[in-house]
Amino acid sequence: MTLKVNLTLNRAIRRGGCRRPGPGGAAGGFTLIEVLISLVVLGYITIYVFNALFTSLSAIETAENRLSALRAMNDNVNDLKSLIVAQSIKIPYRHTGFLYENDMRYEYTIGAVPLKSKKLCKISVLYHWYRGNKLITVSRTAFYPIPPAIVR
């Protein structure tokens, strides 16, 4: 019995393992068409994965630029509020300029306009920049009490 098992194992090892023979007595395996189809499927999967990766990186970059603009807008609003309190400016007020931050060029417009009651002013800040051919705009509005002496 031991001799019979050893002979059977030796034959299986000589044939290339314990695989069943395919049609015509050839050893089993993948055909060329199966390999090509699997490579095409893996190629498409790779393309979709990289497309998703680049899309998410683009979204992260846009979010970082928007966050920088929002941070600068808050600084502008706070600066304008302190100028209003110090009575250094006359309302209505409007200023346009550029801000360079993180290798980006932001164009901004800031303004303060008195409301009908003359007790509040509306502070508006508008930032916009280009990302490729796309114009991105972010705006913020705040209301702030104003001293009566600085309204024109």
Beta strands, then each sheet from edge to edge (+ up, - down):
strand 1: 93-101
strand 2: 104-114
strand 3: 120-131
strand 4: 134-145
sheet 1: 1+ 2- 3+ 4-
end
